[in-house]
Amino acid sequence: MARIDKLYAVTVCVGRHDTLRHCLRNHRVLDDWVIVTTKEDEDTQLACEDAGVRYIVSERFYEGGYYHEMISDTKTSKETVWHDSAIFNKGKAINDGIDTLPKEGWHVVLDADIILPENMRSVFKQSVLKSHQLYGMDRVICPTIEDYKRVTTSGWKGMPLYEGLRGKDKEAFMRDHYDKVYLHRPKHSGDGYFQMFSGNRGMKYSESFSSRFADTRGFAQVFWKHTPWHRRKLQNNESGVRTNLTCFHLGNAFEPWNK
């Protein structure tokens, strides 16, 4: 059992400085936060400087190497292929950021379009966490910053809920709620937009994918595999544990992006 004494975060941001500027308020609930970007992305660097948030430049976003590649429509069959350059290796960038954080407290990997709840620290101070578990968070989808302001003023009880939909049901919900506010409760509580874990475990992300996918689901499953058998029932067969907090996602969810 452990309480949150220190909270350190990593965010990868390339070409998304307009959204990031709205989210840089997160530094108020973090002890340290590092933004990982490229040398060419001066707009993101400037946004960080304006907000007094630390950033580093990674040279490994597009680094060549052997990468896993899906070779069937089932998404279960992979082969390792050499690529002269990566499309966008988010896993390497995340790890470069983690390497700059103290090996203590709790680490958070956070997307560049997420605003954390302002009461997060006060709630966590009253929480006792398990260092062998991964913690996630539900999110309210706010297509615009105006939606975010309205939701944080009026609340989000009674709004549409996206949870566990698949196939045609998922397609219909996303079509009907595009550009609308709704609550997203992911099936896997370790979804990649917010992943919090003990900083003294030396955990790293997979660097084996050449695209933007940092294998955040695979990272979550590591916690399940490393959980002692007698403790697994505490996680309800999931790869993570939901906190009792809700964060805010700026923009439409599930839209593909390469940066």
Secondary structure, DSSP 8 states (H G I E B T S, - for coil): -B----EEEEEE-SS-HHHHHHHGGGGGG-SEEEEEE-TT-HHHHHHHHHHT-EEEE-S-TT--EEEEEE-STTS--EEEEEESS-S--HHHHHHHHHTTS-SSSEEEEE-TTEE--TTHHHHHHT--B-TTS-EEEEEEEESSHHHHHHHHHH--TT--EE-S--HHHHHHHHHHTTTS-EEE--SSTT-TTEEEEETTS--------SSS---HHHHHHHHHHTS-GGGGGGGTT-SSEEEEEEEEEES-TT-----
